Amino acid sequence: MNALARRPLGRGGVEVTELSFGAAGIGNLYAPITDEQAAAALDDAWEAGIRYFDTAPHYGLGLSERRLGEALRTRKRSSYVISTKVGRLLEPVAEAHGDDLADGGFAVPATHRRVWDFSADGVRRSIESSLRRLGTDRVDAVFLHDPDDHGEEAFREGYPALEKLRSEGVVGAIGAGMNQAEMLTRFVRDTDVDAVLCAGRYTLLDHRALAELLPAAHERGTSVVIGGVFNSGLLADPKPGARFDYTEAPPELLARARALRSLAERHGTTLRAAALAFPFGHPAVASVLVGFRSPDQVADAAAQFTADVPADFWREAREAGLLAADAPVPGEDRT
């Protein structure tokens, strides 16, 4: 078993491994997988040293939480960290019709409907339901999930509810998780969140979080978990038709990703290794969250995460205009 370094998630005593398991895939994101495949992916992640697992009720209408809880049931509870999310309550429907692919993107029977709810009562109900699905008596971290169109309720009710739960010891760390940087910056500046989960906004191709979110987080002592480092696949395999942020990548981004891949290969590394390493150039980043659905994906990510990315790669990427000049890179001393 490999040992992965751990970093604190804010100031509350929760520590996460630098490489973490995003559990949307084991909720049948886009396509079904078996219980056995999900369990194998989670077992292999454990063997690779991953001890931080992120899930949500949204993922497979609770399937992700149930599979994660079952896989971790025999593990010592103090040896791993689980984060889940609030903001979407799952309400059963009288009769399931079809699957959830059109509404939620998950290949599961449409047995429930999602109801947006960032109220204090909704937050507590969501966590209680998550604890039942996970089969545990506590979660280590909770994120307000995608409050983009519900910001005022999230700030007025959802966040204070999480703060109260943290003070009661029900959760260890609190924050928000979104596919944008702007509202996350507001959470960092205006509340006492421990961490934020920023998906797709701090990658080799998208530096938006560098403008305000990451500096604010570093100043406040708030940790940042970075998700979506492959930008929906373009930075994993930049081929024609590859996706960037869930849609087909535009030609200019495809060309930039392919140039980065060629540069990485000239330096004896891979584009995937560089994509995983890049966020750690910034001191606010605590963990990189990668979505997994198979043992092969776990094995590849674990290998790429520990691969060396030479300093000359970062230097030449900047010189070629493939990276922003002000983007910090791993191993660089900017004092």
C-alpha positions in Angstrom: 0.0 0.0 0.0 1.3 3.5 -0.9 1.2 6.4 1.5 -0.3 9.6 0.3 0.5 12.9 2.0 -2.2 14.5 3.9 -3.1 18.2 4.3 -5.5 20.0 6.7 -9.0 20.9 5.5 -9.2 24.3 7.1 -8.6 24.7 10.8 -10.9 22.1 12.3 -8.7 19.1 12.5 -9.9 17.2 9.4 -7.0 16.0 7.2 -7.4 14.8 3.6 -5.1 12.9 1.3 -3.8 15.0 -1.6 -5.4 12.6 -4.0 -9.1 12.0 -3.3 -11.9 9.8 -4.7 -14.8 11.6 -6.4 -17.7 9.2 -6.1 -20.1 10.5 -8.8 -18.9 7.7 -11.1 -19.9 5.0 -8.7 -23.4 6.6 -8.7 -23.7 5.5 -12.4 -22.8 8.8 -13.9 -23.7 8.6 -17.6 -23.6 4.8 -17.7 -24.2 2.0 -15.3 -21.6 0.0 -13.5 -22.1 -3.0 -11.2 -21.9 -3.1 -7.5 -18.8 -5.3 -7.9 -17.1 -2.8 -10.1 -17.8 0.1 -7.8 -16.5 -2.0 -4.8 -13.3 -2.9 -6.7 -12.6 0.7 -7.6 -13.0 1.7 -4.0 -10.9 -1.2 -2.7 -8.1 -0.3 -5.2 -8.3 3.3 -4.1 -7.8 2.2 -0.5 -4.8 0.1 -1.5 -3.4 3.2 -3.4 -3.5 5.1 -0.1 -6.5 7.3 -0.9 -8.4 8.1 2.4 -10.6 11.0 1.3 -13.9 10.2 -0.4 -16.4 12.8 -1.7 -20.0 12.0 -2.5 -23.4 13.6 -2.6 -27.1 12.6 -2.6 -27.3 14.0 -6.2 -25.0 11.2 -7.4 -27.2 8.4 -8.6 -30.1 9.5 -6.4 -28.3 8.2 -3.3 -26.6 5.2 -5.0 -23.1 6.7 -4.6 -23.5 7.2 -0.9 -24.9 3.7 -0.4 -22.0 2.1 -2.4 -19.4 4.2 -0.6 -20.9 3.3 2.8 -20.9 -0.4 2.1 -17.3 -0.4 0.8 -16.0 1.5 3.9 -18.2 -0.4 6.4 -15.4 -2.7 7.6 -12.7 0.0 7.7 -11.7 1.8 10.9 -13.8 5.0 10.9 -11.0 7.2 12.1 -8.8 6.2 9.2 -10.7 7.9 6.4 -12.6 11.1 5.6 -16.0 11.4 3.9 -17.5 14.6 2.6 -21.0 14.8 1.3 -23.2 17.7 0.2 -26.5 19.4 0.9 -28.9 21.5 -1.2 -30.8 18.8 -3.1 -33.4 16.7 -1.1 -34.4 13.4 -2.6 -38.2 12.8 -2.5 -39.6 9.5 -3.5 -42.0 9.4 -6.5 -45.2 7.3 -6.4 -44.1 5.3 -9.4 -40.7 5.3 -11.2 -40.8 5.9 -14.9 -37.6 5.4 -16.9 -34.2 6.5 -15.7 -32.5 9.6 -14.4 -30.2 10.3 -17.4 -32.3 13.2 -18.8 -32.9 14.9 -15.5 -29.7 14.2 -13.5 -27.2 12.4 -15.8 -27.2 9.1 -13.9 -28.1 5.7 -15.2 -30.4 4.8 -12.3 -34.2 4.2 -12.1 -36.0 7.5 -11.5 -37.2 6.5 -8.1 -36.8 10.0 -6.6 -37.0 13.6 -7.6 -34.5 16.2 -6.5 -35.9 19.2 -4.7 -33.6 22.3 -4.2 -33.5 23.2 -0.5 -30.8 25.2 1.2 -33.0 26.0 4.2 -31.8 25.1 7.7 -34.4 22.4 8.0 -33.4 21.1 4.5 -29.8 21.0 5.5 -30.4 18.9 8.6 -32.8 16.6 6.8 -30.3 16.1 4.0 -27.5 15.2 6.4 -29.7 12.8 8.3 -30.6 11.0 5.1 -27.0 10.9 4.0 -25.9 9.3 7.3 -28.5 6.6 6.8 -27.3 5.8 3.3 -23.7 5.9 4.3 -24.3 3.8 7.3 -22.3 6.0 9.6 -22.9 8.3 12.5 -21.0 11.3 11.2 -19.5 12.9 8.1 -16.3 14.7 8.3 -17.1 17.5 5.9 -20.2 18.9 4.2 -20.4 21.2 1.2 -23.4 23.4 0.1 -23.8 21.8 -3.4 -24.2 24.1 -6.4 -26.0 27.0 -4.8 -25.6 29.1 -8.0 -29.3 30.0 -8.3 -30.0 29.8 -4.6 -27.2 32.0 -3.2 -29.3 34.1 -0.9 -30.9 31.1 0.8 -27.6 29.4 1.0 -25.9 32.3 2.7 -29.0 33.2 4.9 -30.0 29.7 6.0 -27.8 26.9 4.7 -24.4 28.2 5.8 -25.6 29.2 9.4 -27.1 25.7 9.7 -23.8 24.1 8.8 -22.0 26.4 11.2 -24.3 25.2 14.0 -23.8 21.6 13.1 -20.1 22.1 13.1 -20.3 23.7 16.6 -22.3 20.7 17.7 -19.7 18.3 16.5 -22.0 16.7 13.9 -19.6 17.6 11.1 -16.0 18.5 11.2 -15.5 20.9 8.3 -18.0 22.9 6.3 -17.9 24.7 3.0 -19.4 25.0 -0.5 -18.8 23.1 -3.8 -19.4 24.7 -7.2 -18.3 24.8 -10.8 -17.5 28.5 -10.5 -15.0 30.6 -8.6 -16.9 33.9 -8.0 -19.5 32.7 -5.4 -17.0 30.5 -3.7 -14.8 33.6 -3.2 -17.8 35.3 -1.5 -18.1 32.2 0.8 -14.4 32.5 1.7 -14.5 36.3 2.3 -17.9 36.5 4.0 -18.2 33.3 6.1 -16.1 31.1 8.2 -16.0 28.1 5.9 -13.2 25.6 6.4 -12.9 24.7 2.7 -14.4 25.1 -0.7 -14.6 22.6 -3.6 -13.9 24.3 -6.9 -14.5 22.1 -10.0 -13.0 22.9 -13.3 -11.9 26.4 -12.6 -8.2 25.8 -11.7 -6.7 23.6 -14.3 -4.0 23.7 -17.0 -6.6 25.3 -19.3 -8.7 27.4 -16.9 -7.0 29.7 -14.3 -10.1 31.6 -13.2 -9.7 30.6 -9.6 -6.3 32.3 -9.5 -7.8 35.8 -9.9 -9.5 36.0 -6.5 -10.6 32.7 -5.0 -7.1 31.2 -4.3 -5.5 34.4 -3.0 -8.5 35.0 -0.7 -8.5 31.4 0.5 -4.7 31.6 1.3 -5.2 34.8 3.2 -8.1 33.4 5.3 -6.6 30.0 5.9 -9.3 28.3 3.9 -8.5 25.1 2.1 -9.4 24.5 -1.5 -10.2 21.1 -3.0 -9.8 21.1 -6.7 -12.1 19.0 -8.8 -12.3 18.6 -12.6 -8.6 18.8 -13.3 -9.1 17.0 -16.6 -11.9 19.5 -17.7 -14.3 16.7 -18.5 -11.7 14.7 -20.4 -9.8 17.1 -22.6 -6.8 17.0 -20.4 -6.9 13.3 -20.1 -7.0 12.5 -23.8 -7.0 15.5 -26.1 -8.5 14.0 -29.3 -11.1 15.3 -31.7 -14.5 15.2 -30.0 -13.0 15.4 -26.5 -15.1 17.2 -24.0 -14.3 20.4 -22.1 -16.7 21.3 -19.3 -19.3 18.7 -20.5 -19.5 19.8 -24.1 -17.3 19.3 -27.1 -14.0 21.2 -26.8 -13.6 24.2 -29.1 -10.7 23.9 -31.6 -8.5 26.5 -29.8 -8.6 24.6 -26.5 -8.1 21.3 -28.2 -5.0 22.7 -29.9 -3.7 24.1 -26.6 -4.2 20.8 -24.8 -2.4 18.9 -27.6 0.5 21.3 -27.4 0.7 20.7 -23.6 0.6 17.0 -24.2 3.5 17.2 -26.8 5.5 19.3 -24.4 4.9 16.9 -21.5 6.0 13.9 -23.7 9.2 15.7 -24.7 10.0 16.1 -21.0 9.4 12.4 -20.3 6.1 12.8 -18.5 2.4 12.9 -19.4 -0.3 15.5 -19.8 -2.4 13.7 -17.1 0.5 13.9 -14.6 0.9 17.6 -15.3 -2.8 18.2 -14.9 -2.9 16.4 -11.5 0.3 18.2 -10.3 -0.6 21.8 -11.4 -3.0 22.8 -8.7 -0.5 22.1 -5.9 1.6 25.0 -7.1 -0.8 27.1 -5.0 -0.5 26.9 -1.2 -4.2 27.1 -0.6 -4.9 23.7 -2.4 -5.3 20.8 -0.1 -6.4 18.0 -2.4 -7.2 17.1 -6.0 -10.5 15.3 -6.5 -10.6 12.7 -9.3 -13.8 10.9 -10.4 -13.4 7.1 -10.6 -15.6 4.3 -11.8 -13.2 1.5 -12.4 -10.0 -0.1 -10.9 -8.1 0.8 -14.1 -8.9 4.5 -13.6 -7.7 4.4 -10.0 -4.5 2.7 -11.0 -3.7 5.2 -13.7 -4.5 8.2 -11.5 -2.3 6.9 -8.7 0.6 6.3 -11.1 0.2 9.7 -12.7 -0.1 11.5 -9.4 3.3 10.2 -8.3 5.0 10.7 -11.6 7.7 13.4 -11.9 6.9 16.6 -13.8 10.2 18.3 -14.5 10.7 22.0 -13.8 11.6 22.6 -17.4 8.1 21.5 -18.5 6.6 24.3 -16.4 9.2 26.8 -17.6 8.7 26.0 -21.3 4.9 25.9 -20.9 5.0 29.5 -19.6 7.4 30.6 -22.3 5.1 29.2 -25.0 2.1 31.0 -23.6 0.4 27.7 -22.6 0.3 28.7 -18.9 -0.3 32.1 -17.5 2.8 33.8 -16.4 1.4 34.4 -12.9 0.2 30.8 -12.3 2.4 29.2 -9.6 3.7 25.8 -10.3 4.8 22.9 -8.1 8.3 23.2 -6.7 8.6 26.9 -7.4 9.8 29.3 -4.7 8.0 32.7 -5.3 9.1 34.3 -2.0 
